[in-house]
């Protein structure tokens, strides 16, 4: 394992990578796998991570659902969210049915055009 600094001339930013060397099985060539660690601060030389580290969830966050509501949410709010999502699903199903009809008509047109082209040859 090695730490590699790569300077990008276009942006002037130095990126820091962790590099692992290995041999390729078939050819025996030496290759490297790199993992981006972050950027190098030009003034201090410190490593600045490019992405924030993932935090583990606390117990209150674990009870959150996809809408960000917690278990303490009023049941009437949950019902209204459920009704809203059900309406969205129904609208999407109608849109899918409409698109399937259009696709079917396009397929019919292509079949007719294919038959015409075959007759012309």
C-alpha positions as MATLAB code, in Angstrom:
seq = 'XXXXXXXXXXXXXXXXXXXXXXXXXXXXXXXXXXXXXXXXXXXXXXXXXXXXXXXXXXXXXXXXXXXXXXXXXXXXXXXXXXXXXXXXXXXXXXXXXXXXXXXXXXXXXXXXXXXXXXXXX';
ca = [
       0.000    0.000    0.000;
       1.268    3.444   -0.926;
      -0.037    6.988   -0.687;
       0.237    8.820   -4.009;
      -0.158   12.545   -4.691;
      -1.357   13.398   -8.221;
      -1.323   17.012   -9.372;
      -4.026   18.041  -11.858;
      -2.517   20.734  -14.095;
      -5.911   21.898  -15.396;
      -7.388   22.706  -11.979;
      -4.229   23.065   -9.890;
      -5.550   20.577   -7.318;
      -3.468   17.784   -5.824;
      -5.476   14.594   -5.254;
      -4.333   11.956   -2.776;
      -4.840    8.263   -3.570;
      -4.237    5.031   -1.708;
      -2.648    2.592   -4.164;
      -2.511   -1.223   -3.919;
      -0.290   -3.091   -6.382;
      -1.157   -6.563   -7.681;
      -0.239   -8.911  -10.508;
      -2.757   -9.650  -13.244;
      -3.485  -13.396  -13.304;
      -3.427  -14.006  -17.060;
      -0.502  -11.863  -18.165;
       1.469  -11.405  -14.955;
       1.617   -7.645  -15.488;
       1.793   -5.409  -12.441;
      -1.333   -3.287  -12.008;
      -2.536   -0.879   -9.333;
      -5.891   -0.232   -7.727;
      -6.352    3.304   -6.473;
      -8.820    4.670   -3.955;
      -9.346    8.431   -3.706;
      -8.677    9.663   -0.177;
      -9.138   13.387   -0.752;
      -7.440   16.609   -1.794;
      -4.196   18.089   -0.502;
      -4.557   21.618    0.961;
      -1.950   23.768   -0.849;
      -1.257   26.053    2.131;
      -1.117   23.580    5.005;
      -0.434   20.345    3.150;
      -3.239   18.671    5.098;
      -5.471   16.011    3.565;
      -9.037   17.255    2.967;
     -11.576   14.458    2.393;
     -13.640   14.889   -0.780;
     -16.706   13.207    0.734;
     -18.026   13.294    4.264;
     -17.705   10.063    6.211;
     -20.877    8.071    6.726;
     -22.210    8.354   10.254;
     -23.912    5.489   11.981;
     -27.575    6.102   12.670;
     -28.734    6.893   16.160;
     -31.817    5.257   17.637;
     -34.080    8.208   16.751;
     -32.850    8.173   13.148;
     -33.402    4.412   12.869;
     -37.120    4.884   13.469;
     -37.348    7.323   10.552;
     -39.125    6.155    7.417;
     -38.536    7.283    3.833;
     -40.451   10.531    4.327;
     -38.354   11.553    7.335;
     -41.192   11.080    9.776;
     -40.509    9.422   13.096;
     -42.541    6.992   15.118;
     -43.904    9.993   17.040;
     -45.764   11.255   13.937;
     -49.500   11.769   14.238;
     -51.443    8.888   12.601;
     -53.566   11.363   10.620;
     -50.393   12.682    8.994;
     -49.398    9.151    8.067;
     -52.811    8.550    6.511;
     -52.544   11.739    4.455;
     -49.068   10.700    3.261;
     -50.414    7.270    2.341;
     -53.314    8.790    0.387;
     -50.924   11.112   -1.445;
     -48.590    8.255   -2.381;
     -51.546    6.102   -3.488;
     -52.708    8.924   -5.773;
     -49.229    9.207   -7.259;
     -49.110    5.452   -7.880;
     -52.511    5.529   -9.590;
     -51.406    8.388  -11.846;
     -48.233    6.509  -12.752;
     -50.210    3.359  -13.589;
     -52.445    5.375  -15.948;
     -49.382    6.907  -17.600;
     -47.845    3.443  -18.069;
     -51.061    2.158  -19.687;
     -51.074    5.147  -22.048;
     -47.435    4.562  -23.000;
     -48.091    0.848  -23.586;
     -50.892    1.750  -26.039;
     -48.574    4.134  -27.899;
     -45.850    1.498  -28.008;
     -48.294   -1.047  -29.392;
     -49.352    1.325  -32.178;
     -45.705    2.044  -33.021;
     -45.008   -1.691  -33.207;
     -47.934   -2.126  -35.614;
     -46.646    0.668  -37.831;
     -43.162   -0.878  -37.877;
     -44.570   -4.282  -38.796;
     -46.524   -2.769  -41.707;
     -43.472   -0.833  -42.868;
     -41.360   -3.998  -42.671;
     -43.923   -5.892  -44.789;
     -43.911   -3.128  -47.391;
     -40.109   -3.132  -47.573;
     -40.069   -6.924  -48.011;
     -42.592   -6.710  -50.863;
     -40.497   -4.089  -52.594;
     -37.390   -6.305  -52.699;
];
